Amino acid sequence: MPWVPALPPPPPLFRDDTAASGPQQTTVLAAVAPALAAGARPRTQVMVAAGAALVLVVGVVAGCVVGYQWWRDRPLHAAVSSAGAATDAVLSALADADDLGDLSAAGAEAPEALSAVEAALADVEDVDASFHAEAWNLLSSEADLLEAVVPLEALTPESLTAWGTAYPVLSDSVSALGDARSRLAEQDVDAGVRDPRPAWANAARVVRTHAAEALDAELASLVTELATVRNTTGAAVLGARAAAAAHTAEAALTGTEDEELVRLQAALGALGGLSRMAPDALEVWAAQREPFVTSSAAIGIDPTPAAESMDTWVAEAQTVMAAWREEYAAAEASRSEVTAGLDAYAETVRGVMRRYQQARDTLSDVVGDSTTTSHDVEWAMGEGVTSREQLYAELAAATAPPGLETTHAALLGVLDRGVQAVREGHGAVAAWNLCWENCPEDYRDTEGWQSFSSASEQIRTDWAGARRDWNTAFDDALAAVDAVPLPALPDV
């Protein structure tokens, strides 16, 4: 149960001041008694009595108002006092902190104090009091401050991120709380005894002091280790450490311009750039070298051994990478050449396939039309022989790449059979057209035409299978080219 301060009783309506100034009676009747006793005229006595009655009424009313005001403000006084005590406990922890562990402990205390302040806010939300607006502002400022202190529990020597996160809210809430307490103090309201600003200043001092000491040691360690790095992997790992330390420096610098921290952040940031180093990004060192040398020297750390060591192995790595790039370019060009050859060959074969299918469809339409004359069929069959011979010649002229010889030959074989079948059908219909006696009733009844019809169906099936096999073989050939590994990136 929160502590509720004892409040003074309401002031009396009438006061006996004899102890302070002798035998004085301050009651209204005592004040008018001399006039009545002196034998004043009746009218005067009535006026005196009326005045006394008026004074008495005014006094009673004033006393009632003061008493009611005191009674009405009691809950708000209690809430403000209890919340102030809870907030002051956390402020004391911040003001007395000597290291990050103390600040972390203050952050751990903040949730309980925050709960007390939030409870006070809930208690007085609907309270009608003379200073309700000022008290609500005070309690809200205390809640904001405590909420900003909570993340400080995560402060560790390795990370000051929580400080960078909490700082903006802490800064604003400290100022707001200080102002709110000052305003209530002017109204004789107990709003807490601590000025939050010194506690805040001490917390910032602790963070700055720790950060400067820890980061100075980390920078010295990183510079020493940099002299032993011999590849981009080691440089990138070291750079990542430096970048994290630079982030810590940035957090510690929040709200201050401490010169030592500024120099440390610059040096660590220059080293942090090495996190981008990779075999194909050796130029990062050239970009970071001058900032690293200059900022390290400004701290008082000699960067020469580390810089010279980096210069040596980076130059060697650049020579290795130049040779690799030439080898890689040659391998890539060879792969591109093979792929281009495959693509050109495929374009030829697919063009033949497409036109052969068109030739088959055209001839099929003519032969299947019952209104077409035998002479029209003869002409169409002659055109079919010519087109197939041309397609065969075009396909035979194409050189099949390695791995496609068998399927290429299969396509040629089916196409050749197609030429022979159509030629036989053309001969049959041509002979029938010249026949004068003992002729079959229809050219379709001739032996040559029936042989063509039978062969045509088988060719259709075989062509589909040959196309399918060729496409599979072509995909395999492309995959084989892509599977040939390019020169691996050197481990430099």
BAZA-284163 format. One line per 5 residues: number of its first residue (from 1); for each residue y, z, x of C-alpha. Coordinates in Angstrom, 1 decimal. Each point is the difference from the previous one (the first is absolute). Layout:
% BAZA-284163
NUM> Y,Z,X; ...
% end
This chain:
% BAZA-284163
1> 0.0,0.0,0.0; 3.4,-1.0,1.6; 2.3,2.7,1.0; 2.8,0.7,-2.5; 3.0,1.8,1.4
6> 1.5,3.0,-1.8; 3.2,-0.9,-1.6; 3.0,2.3,-0.6; 0.6,1.3,-3.5; 2.9,-1.6,-2.0
11> 3.5,1.5,0.7; 1.1,2.8,-2.4; 2.5,-0.8,-2.7; 2.0,3.2,0.9; 0.2,1.6,3.4
16> 0.9,3.5,1.1; 2.0,-0.2,3.2; 0.8,3.7,0.3; -2.1,0.2,3.2; 2.2,-2.6,1.7
21> 3.5,0.8,-1.3; 0.1,3.4,-1.6; -0.1,1.0,-3.6; 0.5,-3.4,-1.7; -1.4,-0.9,-3.4
26> -0.5,-3.7,-0.5; -1.3,0.0,-3.5; 2.2,-1.8,-2.5; 0.4,3.1,-2.2; 0.9,2.2,3.0
31> 2.7,-2.6,1.0; 1.8,0.2,-3.4; -0.5,3.7,-0.6; 3.3,1.0,1.6; 2.0,-2.3,-2.2
36> -1.6,1.4,-3.1; 0.4,3.6,1.1; 3.7,-0.5,0.9; 0.9,-0.2,-3.7; 0.8,-3.7,-0.1
41> 1.2,-1.5,-3.2; -2.6,-1.1,-2.5; 0.6,-3.7,0.5; -0.2,0.3,3.8; -3.1,2.0,-0.4
46> -1.6,-2.7,-2.1; 1.0,-2.7,2.6; -1.4,2.1,2.8; -3.2,0.5,-1.8; -0.4,-3.7,-0.9
51> 0.6,-1.0,3.6; -2.5,2.5,1.2; -2.5,-1.3,-2.5; 0.6,-3.6,1.2; -0.5,1.1,3.6
56> -3.2,1.7,-1.0; -1.4,-3.1,-1.7; 0.9,-2.2,2.9; -1.7,2.3,2.4; -3.1,0.2,-2.1
61> -0.2,-3.8,-0.3; 0.6,-0.5,3.8; -2.7,2.5,0.7; -2.4,-1.7,-2.3; 0.7,-3.4,1.6
66> -0.5,1.4,3.5; -3.2,1.7,-1.0; -1.4,-3.0,-1.7; 0.9,-2.2,3.0; -1.8,2.4,2.3
71> -3.1,0.1,-2.3; -0.1,-3.8,-0.4; 0.2,-0.7,3.8; -2.8,2.4,1.0; -2.8,-2.6,0.0
76> 2.0,-2.4,2.1; 0.9,2.7,2.5; -3.6,0.9,0.3; -1.2,-3.6,0.5; 2.7,-0.8,2.5
81> -0.7,3.1,2.0; -3.8,-0.4,0.1; 0.2,-3.7,0.9; 2.6,0.8,2.7; -2.4,2.6,1.5
86> -2.8,-2.5,0.1; 2.2,-2.7,1.6; 1.4,2.4,2.5; -3.5,0.9,1.2; -0.6,-3.7,1.0
91> 3.5,-0.3,1.5; -0.7,3.1,2.1; -3.2,-1.6,1.3; 2.0,-3.2,0.9; 2.8,2.0,1.6
96> -2.4,2.1,2.1; -2.2,-2.9,1.1; -0.6,-0.4,3.7; -2.4,-2.9,0.1; -1.7,-2.7,-2.2
101> -2.7,2.5,-1.0; 2.7,2.2,-1.6; 1.5,-2.9,-1.8; -3.4,-1.0,-1.3; -0.5,3.6,-1.2
106> 3.3,-0.2,-1.9; -1.3,-3.2,-1.6; -3.1,1.8,-1.1; 2.0,2.8,-1.6; 2.2,-2.5,-1.9
111> -2.4,-0.9,-2.9; -0.2,3.6,-1.2; 3.8,0.4,0.1; 0.4,-3.3,-1.7; -2.2,1.2,-2.8
116> 2.2,3.1,-0.4; 3.1,-2.2,-0.2; -1.6,-2.4,-2.5; -1.0,3.0,-2.1; 3.5,1.3,0.0
121> 1.3,-3.4,-1.0; -2.4,0.0,-3.0; 1.0,3.5,-1.0; 3.7,-0.7,-0.2; -0.1,-3.6,-1.3
126> 1.1,1.1,-3.5; 1.9,3.2,0.9; 3.6,0.1,-1.2; 2.0,1.6,2.8; 3.6,-0.2,1.3
131> -1.1,-1.5,3.3; -3.0,-2.0,-1.1; 1.1,-3.4,1.4; 0.7,1.6,3.5; -3.3,1.9,0.0
136> -1.9,-3.1,-1.0; 1.6,-2.0,2.8; -0.9,2.8,2.4; -3.6,0.2,-1.0; -0.4,-3.7,0.1
141> 1.4,-0.1,3.5; -2.4,2.7,1.1; -2.9,-2.0,-1.5; 1.1,-3.1,1.8; 0.2,1.8,3.3
146> -3.3,1.7,-0.3; -1.7,-3.3,-1.0; 1.4,-1.6,3.1; -1.3,2.9,2.2; -3.6,-0.4,-1.3
151> -0.8,-3.1,2.2; 1.0,2.0,3.1; -3.5,1.6,-0.2; -1.3,-3.3,1.5; 2.2,0.3,3.1
156> -2.2,-0.1,3.2; 0.8,-0.5,3.7; -1.6,-3.4,-0.4; 2.0,-1.2,-3.0; 3.5,0.7,-1.3
161> -0.2,-2.5,-2.8; 0.3,2.7,-2.5; 3.4,0.9,1.4; 1.3,-3.5,-0.4; -1.3,-0.1,-3.6
166> 1.5,3.4,-0.9; 3.3,-0.3,1.8; 2.1,-2.0,-2.5; -0.9,2.2,-3.0; 0.3,3.2,2.0
171> 3.4,-1.0,1.3; 1.3,-0.7,-3.5; -1.6,3.0,-1.7; 1.2,2.5,2.7; 3.6,-1.1,-0.5
176> -0.4,0.1,-3.8; -1.6,3.5,0.1; 2.7,1.4,2.3; 2.7,-1.3,-2.4; -1.8,1.3,-3.1
181> -0.4,3.5,1.5; 3.6,0.1,1.0; 1.2,-0.8,-3.5; -2.2,2.7,-1.6; 1.1,2.5,2.6
186> 3.5,-0.5,-1.2; -1.2,1.2,-3.5; -1.7,3.1,1.4; -3.4,-1.4,-0.7; -2.8,0.9,2.5
191> -1.3,-3.4,0.9; -1.7,0.8,3.3; 1.3,1.4,3.2; -0.8,-2.8,2.5; 2.2,-2.9,0.8
196> -2.6,-2.8,0.3; 1.9,-2.0,2.7; -0.8,2.2,3.0; -3.7,-0.1,-1.0; 0.2,-3.8,-0.2
201> 1.8,-0.2,3.4; -2.7,2.1,1.7; -2.8,-2.2,-1.4; 1.7,-3.1,1.3; 0.4,1.7,3.4
206> -3.7,0.9,0.2; -1.0,-3.5,-0.8; 2.4,-1.5,2.6; -1.1,2.4,2.7; -3.7,-0.5,-0.5
211> 0.4,-3.8,-0.3; 2.0,-0.3,3.2; -2.6,2.1,2.0; -3.1,-1.7,-1.5; 1.4,-3.5,0.2
216> 1.2,0.4,3.6; -3.5,1.0,1.0; -1.6,-2.8,-2.0; 2.3,-2.6,1.6; -0.8,1.2,3.5
221> -3.7,-0.2,-0.8; 0.3,-3.5,-1.4; 1.9,-1.3,3.0; -2.7,1.4,2.3; -2.8,-1.6,-2.0
226> 1.8,-3.3,-0.2; -0.4,-0.4,3.7; -3.8,0.1,-0.5; -0.2,-2.6,-2.8; -1.7,-3.2,0.9
231> -0.3,-2.0,-3.2; 1.7,-0.7,-3.3; -2.3,2.3,-2.0; 1.0,3.0,2.1; 3.6,-1.0,-0.2
236> -0.2,-0.3,-3.8; -1.6,3.4,-0.3; 2.6,1.6,2.1; 2.7,-1.8,-1.9; -1.3,1.3,-3.3
241> 0.2,3.6,1.4; 3.5,-0.6,1.2; 1.0,-1.5,-3.4; -1.3,3.1,-1.8; 2.0,2.2,2.4
246> 3.1,-2.1,-0.6; -0.5,0.5,-3.8; -0.1,3.7,0.7; 3.2,-0.2,1.9; 1.6,-1.9,-2.9
251> -1.1,2.7,-2.4; 1.4,2.7,2.3; 3.3,-1.9,0.3; 0.5,0.0,-3.8; 3.4,1.6,-0.6
256> 0.9,0.3,3.6; 1.1,-2.0,3.0; -1.6,2.1,2.7; 0.5,-2.0,3.2; -3.3,1.0,1.6
261> -2.0,-1.0,-3.1; 1.9,-3.3,-0.1; -1.0,-0.8,3.6; -3.6,1.0,-0.6; -0.2,-2.1,-3.1
266> 1.3,-3.1,1.9; -2.5,0.5,2.8; -2.9,0.6,-2.4; 1.1,-2.9,-2.2; -0.1,-2.4,3.0
271> -3.5,1.1,0.9; -1.0,-0.2,-3.7; 0.7,-3.7,0.1; -3.1,-0.4,2.2; -2.1,0.7,-3.1
276> 0.5,-3.8,-0.7; -1.6,-1.0,3.2; -3.1,-2.3,-0.2; -1.5,-2.7,2.2; 2.1,-2.6,-1.9
281> 3.1,2.2,0.0; 0.5,0.9,3.7; 3.6,-0.9,-0.3; 0.6,3.4,-1.8; 0.1,1.7,3.4
286> 2.9,-2.2,1.2; 1.9,0.9,-3.1; -0.6,3.7,0.3; 0.3,0.4,3.8; 3.7,0.4,0.4
291> 0.5,2.4,-3.0; -2.9,2.1,1.4; 1.3,0.1,3.5; 3.6,0.8,-1.0; -0.9,2.6,-2.7
296> -2.6,1.8,2.2; 2.4,0.3,2.9; 2.7,1.4,-2.4; -2.5,2.8,-0.8; -0.6,0.7,3.7
301> -3.5,-1.6,0.2; -0.8,-2.5,2.7; -1.3,-3.2,-1.7; -0.5,-2.0,3.1; -3.8,0.5,0.6
306> -0.9,-0.7,-3.6; 2.3,-3.0,-0.2; -1.3,-1.6,3.3; -3.6,0.6,-1.1; 0.6,-1.7,-3.3
311> 1.8,-2.9,1.7; -3.1,-0.6,2.2; -2.8,-0.1,-2.6; 2.1,-1.7,-2.6; 0.7,-2.9,2.4
316> -3.7,-0.2,0.8; -0.8,0.0,-3.7; 2.5,-2.8,-0.7; -1.8,-2.2,2.6; -3.4,0.7,-1.7
321> 1.5,-0.7,-3.4; 1.6,-3.3,1.2; -3.4,-1.2,1.1; -1.6,1.1,-3.2; 2.5,-1.9,-2.1
326> -0.7,-3.2,1.9; -3.8,0.5,-0.5; 0.5,0.9,-3.7; 2.2,-3.0,-0.6; -2.5,-2.4,1.5
331> -2.9,1.5,-2.0; 2.1,-0.1,-3.2; 0.9,-3.7,0.7; -3.7,-0.8,0.5; -0.9,1.7,-3.3
336> 2.8,-1.9,-1.8; -1.2,-3.3,1.5; -3.5,0.6,-1.3; 1.2,1.1,-3.4; 2.3,-3.0,-0.2
341> -3.0,-2.3,0.8; -2.1,1.6,-2.7; 2.8,-0.3,-2.5; 0.5,-3.7,0.8; -3.7,-0.7,-0.3
346> -0.2,1.9,-3.3; 2.9,-2.0,-1.4; -1.9,-3.2,0.8; -3.3,1.2,-1.5; 1.6,1.4,-3.1
351> 2.0,-3.2,-0.6; -3.3,-2.0,0.1; -1.6,2.5,-2.4; 2.8,-0.2,-2.4; 0.2,-3.9,0.0
356> -3.8,-0.3,-0.3; 0.0,2.2,-3.1; 2.7,-2.2,-1.4; -2.0,-3.1,0.7; -3.1,1.5,-1.7
361> 2.1,1.0,-3.1; 1.6,-3.5,-0.2; -3.4,-1.8,0.1; -1.6,2.4,-2.4; 2.8,-0.7,-2.6
366> -0.5,-3.7,0.2; -3.8,0.1,-0.1; 0.0,2.5,-2.8; 2.3,-2.0,-2.3; -2.2,-1.9,-2.5
371> 2.8,-2.6,-0.5; 0.2,-1.0,3.6; -1.4,-3.4,0.8; -2.7,-0.6,2.6; 2.6,-2.0,2.0
376> 2.4,2.9,0.0; -2.9,2.2,1.2; -0.8,-2.4,2.7; 3.6,0.1,1.2; 0.2,3.8,-0.1
381> -3.3,0.3,1.9; 1.3,-2.3,2.7; 3.2,2.1,0.3; -2.3,3.1,0.2; -1.9,-1.5,2.9
386> 3.2,-0.8,1.9; 1.6,3.4,-0.5; -3.1,1.9,1.0; -0.4,-2.1,3.2; 3.6,0.8,0.9
391> -0.5,3.7,-0.6; -3.2,0.0,2.0; 1.8,-1.7,2.9; 2.9,2.5,-0.1; -2.4,3.0,0.0
396> -2.2,-1.5,2.8; 3.2,-0.4,2.1; 0.8,3.7,-0.2; -1.4,2.2,2.8; -1.7,3.1,-1.2
401> 1.1,3.2,1.9; -2.7,2.3,1.5; -2.0,1.7,-2.8; 0.7,-2.7,-2.6; -2.1,-2.9,1.4
406> -3.0,0.6,-2.4; 2.0,0.3,-3.2; 2.2,-3.0,1.0; -3.1,-2.1,0.5; -1.3,1.1,-3.4
411> 3.1,-1.2,-1.7; -0.3,-3.4,1.7; -3.6,-0.2,-1.0; 0.7,0.5,-3.7; 3.0,-2.3,0.1
416> -2.1,-2.8,1.6; -2.6,0.4,-2.7; 2.8,-0.4,-2.6; 1.1,-3.2,1.6; -3.5,-1.4,-0.1
421> -0.6,1.1,-3.6; 3.2,-1.6,-1.3; -0.7,-3.1,2.0; -3.4,-0.3,-1.7; 1.5,0.6,-3.4
426> 2.6,-2.7,0.7; -2.6,-2.5,1.0; -2.0,0.7,-3.2; 2.9,-0.5,-2.4; 1.2,-3.1,2.0
431> -3.5,-1.6,-0.2; -0.3,0.7,-3.7; 3.4,-1.6,-0.6; -1.4,-3.2,1.7; -3.3,0.1,-1.7
436> -0.7,-2.9,-2.5; -3.5,0.5,-1.1; -2.7,2.6,-0.1; 2.7,2.6,0.4; -0.1,3.7,-1.2
441> 1.9,0.6,-3.2; 2.6,2.2,1.9; 0.9,0.4,3.6; -0.8,3.7,-0.4; -3.7,-1.1,-0.5
446> -0.2,-1.6,3.5; -2.0,1.8,2.7; 2.9,0.0,2.4; 2.3,1.7,-2.6; -2.6,2.6,-0.9
451> -0.5,0.8,3.7; 3.8,0.4,0.4; 0.2,2.4,-3.0; -2.8,2.1,1.3; 1.5,0.2,3.5
456> 3.4,0.8,-1.3; -1.1,3.2,-1.7; -1.7,1.2,3.2; 3.0,-0.9,2.1; 2.3,2.1,-2.3
461> -2.2,3.1,0.5; -0.3,-0.6,3.8; 3.7,-0.6,0.4; 0.9,3.3,-1.6; -2.5,1.9,2.3
466> 1.4,-1.8,3.1; 3.6,0.9,-0.9; -1.0,3.6,-0.6; -1.7,0.2,3.4; 2.9,-1.7,1.8
471> 2.5,2.4,-1.5; -2.0,3.0,1.1; -0.5,-1.4,3.5; 3.8,-0.7,0.3; 0.9,3.6,-1.0
476> -2.5,1.3,2.6; 1.6,-2.2,2.6; 3.5,1.4,-0.8; -1.3,3.5,0.1; -1.7,-0.6,3.4
481> 3.3,-1.2,1.4; 1.9,3.1,-1.3; -2.8,2.2,1.3; 0.6,-1.0,3.6; 2.0,3.0,1.3
486> 3.4,-0.5,1.5; 0.8,1.8,3.3; 0.4,3.8,-0.8; 3.3,1.7,0.6; -0.1,1.7,3.4
491> 0.0,3.8,0.2; 3.2,0.4,1.9
% end
